[in-house]
Amino acid sequence: MKLQSSLALIVILAVPASWAQVHRESANGDEVQARRGTLQAGGSTERKVPQIPLLGSAIRTLRGVYQPEKVQDGEKLPAVCVFTFSLRRDETALQANAKSAVRVNPDGSCEADFEVGQPPRELIDWAASLRERPLESQTVRTEPKGQDSEQAIEASNSERLLDYGPPGFTQSAGYQTSWFVDPVGIVVNSVYTQTTWWWYAPDTCVVPQSGQYQRTWFSPSGWSLGYENWINGATCSYTASYATNIFVNNGFPLCFGGTVYAYYWPAAVWGGWDGTLTGQFAWSLTGPSCINLLTPQFQLVRTL
């Protein structure tokens, strides 16, 4: 049995209910409708994926966990497969490009084929250019609502610790960038999330510092932003910068006018208590069969 070839999900961690909610629902209904109508918020600069090979790449069949369709935040989400990617403290970057449909196995697990490798500096720099203007961006400092009872950091010192870090702790940072590419190599939309944190193994409580979120869409081919939500938060064990987005194209040229929805549900990055950087990218495409011409790609990069 096969899922639709347009469905896939890279997920590492579940979203905890205890997240400190710093920024949420950055676009209300009226704003979203205005963006759909005018398309002025999207970028008009054409960004093409360069033909730069990944280092040490291989086509890998990765097993995941099947999740049935569900309703979340009022949106009906299709069935997905959950895959895991992360970087240890001594690893700098990885990229995963989907190469097959998601397959559901008789035992209830799921799998898909990916090209997985290390992006060279030129490819990392190119992905960073997606965040250059004319992109919209938002940045916020993580400010947890409360202090975990196990955390050995004085709440009264939180501002100083956000800037400098507690004695003996190590600062780490990283981000994920995920995007869809059309058949001629143009990036039609993208989502970037970033987190910076302090950690000290075996102490299981992290000290959050900041998070960032940006998203883009390519207006000339008809794309607009339909929905967005960003949560920047932390628990004792990890920090997270977590975005969910829907991009809409009411007249995608490759679909001869059919409406296409591109879901990033979510695009997220997590900073762990042991310095591990974990990326999360869940995607779905709905619309005519032409949606199979769009390819999802994912990049996870450690900066500290």
KOLNUNU-635963 format. One line per field, with one value per residue (C-alpha): residue in three letters; x, y, z; residue number from 1. Coordinates in nm, 2 decimals, always signed. Example, Ala and Ser with C-alpha at 12.3 -4.5 7.8 and 13.67 -1.06 7.14 Angstrom:
% KOLNUNU-635963
type: (Ala|Ser)
x: (+1.23|+1.37)
y: (-0.45|-0.11)
z: (+0.78|+0.71)
seq: (1|2)
***
This chain:
% KOLNUNU-635963
type: (Met|Lys|Leu|Gln|Ser|Ser|Leu|Ala|Leu|Ile|Val|Ile|Leu|Ala|Val|Pro|Ala|Ser|Trp|Ala|Gln|Val|His|Arg|Glu|Ser|Ala|Asn|Gly|Asp|Glu|Val|Gln|Ala|Arg|Arg|Gly|Thr|Leu|Gln|Ala|Gly|Gly|Ser|Thr|Glu|Arg|Lys|Val|Pro|Gln|Ile|Pro|Leu|Leu|Gly|Ser|Ala|Ile|Arg|Thr|Leu|Arg|Gly|Val|Tyr|Gln|Pro|Glu|Lys|Val|Gln|Asp|Gly|Glu|Lys|Leu|Pro|Ala|Val|Cys|Val|Phe|Thr|Phe|Ser|Leu|Arg|Arg|Asp|Glu|Thr|Ala|Leu|Gln|Ala|Asn|Ala|Lys|Ser|Ala|Val|Arg|Val|Asn|Pro|Asp|Gly|Ser|Cys|Glu|Ala|Asp|Phe|Glu|Val|Gly|Gln|Pro|Pro|Arg|Glu|Leu|Ile|Asp|Trp|Ala|Ala|Ser|Leu|Arg|Glu|Arg|Pro|Leu|Glu|Ser|Gln|Thr|Val|Arg|Thr|Glu|Pro|Lys|Gly|Gln|Asp|Ser|Glu|Gln|Ala|Ile|Glu|Ala|Ser|Asn|Ser|Glu|Arg|Leu|Leu|Asp|Tyr|Gly|Pro|Pro|Gly|Phe|Thr|Gln|Ser|Ala|Gly|Tyr|Gln|Thr|Ser|Trp|Phe|Val|Asp|Pro|Val|Gly|Ile|Val|Val|Asn|Ser|Val|Tyr|Thr|Gln|Thr|Thr|Trp|Trp|Trp|Tyr|Ala|Pro|Asp|Thr|Cys|Val|Val|Pro|Gln|Ser|Gly|Gln|Tyr|Gln|Arg|Thr|Trp|Phe|Ser|Pro|Ser|Gly|Trp|Ser|Leu|Gly|Tyr|Glu|Asn|Trp|Ile|Asn|Gly|Ala|Thr|Cys|Ser|Tyr|Thr|Ala|Ser|Tyr|Ala|Thr|Asn|Ile|Phe|Val|Asn|Asn|Gly|Phe|Pro|Leu|Cys|Phe|Gly|Gly|Thr|Val|Tyr|Ala|Tyr|Tyr|Trp|Pro|Ala|Ala|Val|Trp|Gly|Gly|Trp|Asp|Gly|Thr|Leu|Thr|Gly|Gln|Phe|Ala|Trp|Ser|Leu|Thr|Gly|Pro|Ser|Cys|Ile|Asn|Leu|Leu|Thr|Pro|Gln|Phe|Gln|Leu|Val|Arg|Thr|Leu)
x: (+0.00|+0.13|+0.05|+0.01|+0.36|+0.32|+0.31|+0.61|+0.72|+1.04|+0.97|+1.19|+1.01|+0.65|+0.53|+0.50|+0.21|+0.44|+0.61|+0.67|+0.47|+0.65|+0.50|+0.19|-0.04|+0.16|-0.10|-0.47|-0.74|-0.77|-0.40|-0.38|-0.67|-0.49|-0.17|-0.36|-0.52|-0.22|+0.07|+0.29|+0.44|+0.61|+0.96|+0.99|+1.36|+1.40|+1.61|+1.73|+1.88|+2.25|+2.37|+2.62|+2.65|+2.62|+2.94|+2.94|+2.58|+2.39|+2.03|+1.90|+1.57|+1.47|+1.20|+0.95|+0.63|+0.30|+0.05|-0.31|-0.48|-0.60|-0.74|-0.50|-0.57|-0.88|-0.68|-0.74|-0.39|-0.33|-0.16|+0.21|+0.53|+0.76|+1.14|+1.43|+1.74|+1.99|+2.34|+2.57|+2.80|+3.08|+2.86|+2.80|+2.54|+2.32|+2.08|+1.80|+1.63|+1.32|+1.36|+1.05|+0.69|+0.63|+0.55|+0.34|+0.45|+0.23|+0.36|+0.23|+0.56|+0.65|+0.96|+1.09|+1.40|+1.62|+1.94|+2.13|+2.47|+2.66|+2.60|+2.92|+2.98|+2.86|+2.52|+2.48|+2.56|+2.30|+2.03|+2.12|+2.05|+1.68|+1.67|+1.79|+1.54|+1.28|+1.19|+0.97|+1.14|+1.07|+1.31|+1.22|+1.42|+1.30|+1.15|+1.01|+0.70|+0.83|+1.14|+1.15|+1.18|+1.48|+1.67|+1.97|+1.95|+1.81|+1.51|+1.63|+1.95|+1.77|+1.84|+2.21|+2.22|+2.04|+2.32|+2.63|+2.53|+2.59|+2.94|+3.05|+2.77|+2.84|+2.65|+2.51|+2.30|+2.16|+1.88|+1.68|+1.58|+1.32|+1.18|+0.99|+1.16|+0.97|+1.09|+1.31|+1.49|+1.31|+1.23|+0.86|+0.84|+1.06|+1.06|+1.36|+1.36|+1.66|+1.75|+2.03|+2.08|+2.31|+2.36|+2.57|+2.56|+2.47|+2.25|+1.92|+1.80|+1.89|+1.91|+1.73|+1.87|+1.68|+1.50|+1.43|+1.17|+1.14|+0.94|+0.93|+0.72|+0.77|+0.49|+0.55|+0.44|+0.13|+0.22|+0.09|+0.09|-0.23|-0.15|+0.13|+0.20|+0.53|+0.60|+0.95|+0.99|+1.18|+1.14|+1.40|+1.53|+1.54|+1.46|+1.25|+1.17|+0.85|+0.66|+0.36|+0.28|+0.04|+0.13|-0.14|-0.13|-0.47|-0.33|-0.01|+0.11|+0.22|-0.13|-0.30|-0.49|-0.55|-0.52|-0.22|-0.16|+0.19|+0.20|+0.49|+0.35|+0.59|+0.93|+1.12|+1.46|+1.54|+1.84|+1.90|+2.03|+2.34|+2.41|+2.24|+2.07|+1.76|+1.56|+1.19|+1.02|+0.67|+0.53|+0.23|+0.11|-0.26|-0.41|-0.40|-0.16|+0.09|+0.19|+0.42|+0.64|+0.74|+1.03|+1.08|+1.43|+1.56|+1.89|+2.00|+2.31|+2.49|+2.65|+2.78)
y: (+0.00|+0.35|+0.69|+0.96|+1.04|+1.40|+1.31|+1.29|+1.40|+1.45|+1.46|+1.42|+1.52|+1.56|+1.92|+1.95|+2.12|+2.29|+2.51|+2.87|+3.05|+3.37|+3.43|+3.27|+3.33|+3.61|+3.66|+3.70|+3.61|+3.96|+3.98|+3.64|+3.73|+4.05|+3.87|+3.62|+3.90|+4.12|+3.88|+4.18|+4.01|+3.74|+3.77|+3.84|+3.74|+3.40|+3.16|+2.85|+2.55|+2.53|+2.20|+2.14|+1.77|+1.67|+1.54|+1.17|+1.14|+0.81|+0.71|+0.57|+0.40|+0.54|+0.38|+0.60|+0.59|+0.61|+0.87|+0.88|+1.19|+1.43|+1.77|+2.02|+2.39|+2.36|+2.22|+1.87|+1.71|+1.40|+1.08|+1.12|+0.92|+1.03|+1.03|+1.14|+1.35|+1.51|+1.64|+1.55|+1.81|+1.72|+1.73|+2.05|+2.00|+1.75|+1.77|+1.53|+1.54|+1.33|+1.08|+0.86|+0.83|+0.73|+0.36|+0.20|-0.15|-0.44|-0.41|-0.05|+0.12|+0.35|+0.43|+0.65|+0.70|+1.01|+1.14|+1.22|+1.39|+1.68|+2.01|+2.19|+2.55|+2.68|+2.51|+2.62|+2.98|+2.95|+2.83|+3.12|+3.36|+3.25|+3.47|+3.78|+4.05|+4.07|+3.81|+3.87|+3.78|+3.79|+3.74|+3.71|+3.63|+3.32|+3.42|+3.11|+3.18|+2.99|+2.82|+2.45|+2.34|+2.13|+2.40|+2.53|+2.88|+3.17|+3.33|+3.67|+3.62|+3.50|+3.81|+3.81|+3.43|+3.48|+3.71|+3.54|+3.19|+3.03|+2.93|+2.60|+2.58|+2.55|+2.77|+2.60|+2.72|+2.60|+2.62|+2.43|+2.56|+2.36|+2.44|+2.31|+2.32|+2.32|+2.12|+2.40|+2.44|+2.75|+2.76|+2.83|+2.87|+2.81|+2.82|+2.88|+2.83|+2.88|+2.83|+2.93|+2.77|+2.69|+2.33|+2.14|+1.76|+1.57|+1.86|+1.80|+2.16|+2.38|+2.76|+2.92|+3.23|+3.31|+3.19|+3.31|+3.24|+3.35|+3.23|+3.32|+3.25|+3.32|+3.56|+3.57|+3.20|+3.27|+3.16|+3.34|+3.28|+3.12|+3.05|+3.08|+3.01|+3.03|+2.91|+2.98|+2.80|+2.57|+2.28|+2.16|+1.92|+2.13|+2.45|+2.47|+2.71|+2.56|+2.69|+2.57|+2.73|+2.68|+2.83|+2.86|+2.88|+2.94|+2.92|+2.72|+2.72|+2.36|+2.26|+2.46|+2.67|+2.41|+2.52|+2.38|+2.39|+2.33|+2.25|+2.28|+2.11|+2.18|+2.32|+2.32|+2.30|+2.17|+2.23|+1.94|+1.91|+1.73|+1.97|+1.77|+1.97|+1.82|+1.93|+1.87|+1.91|+1.79|+1.85|+1.77|+1.88|+1.88|+1.95|+1.81|+1.54|+1.80|+1.85|+1.55|+1.79|+1.98|+1.83|+1.89|+1.95|+2.00|+2.13|+2.13|+2.34|+2.39|+2.73|+2.69)
z: (+0.00|-0.08|+0.05|-0.21|-0.35|-0.23|+0.14|+0.37|+0.71|+0.89|+1.27|+1.56|+1.88|+1.99|+2.07|+2.45|+2.60|+2.84|+2.58|+2.68|+2.41|+2.30|+1.96|+1.81|+1.52|+1.36|+1.09|+1.16|+0.92|+0.76|+0.71|+0.55|+0.31|+0.21|+0.14|-0.08|-0.28|-0.34|-0.32|-0.22|+0.07|-0.13|-0.29|-0.66|-0.67|-0.85|-0.64|-0.82|-0.64|-0.76|-0.90|-0.62|-0.51|-0.15|+0.01|+0.09|-0.02|-0.06|-0.13|+0.19|+0.27|+0.60|+0.82|+1.00|+1.21|+1.03|+1.16|+1.03|+0.91|+1.18|+1.25|+1.41|+1.47|+1.25|+0.96|+0.82|+0.78|+0.57|+0.68|+0.72|+0.79|+1.07|+1.01|+1.24|+1.16|+1.40|+1.44|+1.73|+1.89|+1.64|+1.33|+1.13|+0.86|+0.67|+0.39|+0.30|-0.04|-0.09|-0.38|-0.36|-0.24|+0.12|+0.14|+0.42|+0.52|+0.63|+0.98|+1.00|+0.97|+0.68|+0.48|+0.20|+0.00|+0.05|-0.08|+0.25|+0.27|+0.39|+0.21|+0.11|+0.22|-0.12|-0.08|+0.28|+0.17|-0.11|+0.13|+0.36|+0.07|+0.08|+0.40|+0.22|+0.12|-0.02|+0.24|+0.54|+0.87|+1.24|+1.53|+1.90|+2.22|+2.40|+2.74|+2.92|+3.13|+3.43|+3.57|+3.60|+3.96|+3.87|+3.69|+3.89|+3.74|+3.95|+3.78|+3.88|+3.68|+3.36|+3.16|+3.24|+3.17|+2.83|+2.72|+2.87|+2.99|+3.33|+3.44|+3.28|+3.02|+2.65|+2.40|+2.08|+1.79|+1.47|+1.22|+0.96|+0.62|+0.42|+0.08|-0.23|-0.57|-0.90|-1.21|-1.33|-0.99|-0.86|-0.49|-0.47|-0.09|+0.22|+0.60|+0.83|+1.21|+1.44|+1.80|+2.03|+2.38|+2.66|+2.79|+3.04|+3.03|+3.24|+3.37|+3.19|+3.20|+2.91|+2.93|+2.63|+2.46|+2.14|+1.84|+1.48|+1.22|+0.85|+0.55|+0.18|-0.12|-0.49|-0.60|-0.98|-1.02|-0.81|-0.45|-0.14|+0.23|+0.35|+0.72|+0.96|+1.33|+1.52|+1.87|+2.03|+2.36|+2.59|+2.84|+3.08|+2.82|+2.50|+2.33|+2.01|+1.73|+1.57|+1.27|+1.08|+0.75|+0.45|+0.11|-0.16|-0.53|-0.69|-1.05|-1.05|-1.41|-1.40|-1.29|-1.57|-1.31|-1.04|-0.68|-0.49|-0.11|+0.03|+0.40|+0.63|+0.94|+1.10|+1.01|+1.34|+1.51|+1.86|+2.09|+2.33|+2.68|+2.55|+2.27|+2.00|+1.72|+1.58|+1.28|+1.21|+0.87|+0.80|+0.46|+0.25|-0.09|-0.20|-0.53|-0.89|-0.98|-1.09|-0.73|-0.78|-0.98|-0.66|-0.46|-0.08|+0.05|+0.40|+0.54|+0.91|+1.00|+1.33|+1.37|+1.73)
seq: (1|2|3|4|5|6|7|8|9|10|11|12|13|14|15|16|17|18|19|20|21|22|23|24|25|26|27|28|29|30|31|32|33|34|35|36|37|38|39|40|41|42|43|44|45|46|47|48|49|50|51|52|53|54|55|56|57|58|59|60|61|62|63|64|65|66|67|68|69|70|71|72|73|74|75|76|77|78|79|80|81|82|83|84|85|86|87|88|89|90|91|92|93|94|95|96|97|98|99|100|101|102|103|104|105|106|107|108|109|110|111|112|113|114|115|116|117|118|119|120|121|122|123|124|125|126|127|128|129|130|131|132|133|134|135|136|137|138|139|140|141|142|143|144|145|146|147|148|149|150|151|152|153|154|155|156|157|158|159|160|161|162|163|164|165|166|167|168|169|170|171|172|173|174|175|176|177|178|179|180|181|182|183|184|185|186|187|188|189|190|191|192|193|194|195|196|197|198|199|200|201|202|203|204|205|206|207|208|209|210|211|212|213|214|215|216|217|218|219|220|221|222|223|224|225|226|227|228|229|230|231|232|233|234|235|236|237|238|239|240|241|242|243|244|245|246|247|248|249|250|251|252|253|254|255|256|257|258|259|260|261|262|263|264|265|266|267|268|269|270|271|272|273|274|275|276|277|278|279|280|281|282|283|284|285|286|287|288|289|290|291|292|293|294|295|296|297|298|299|300|301|302|303|304)
***
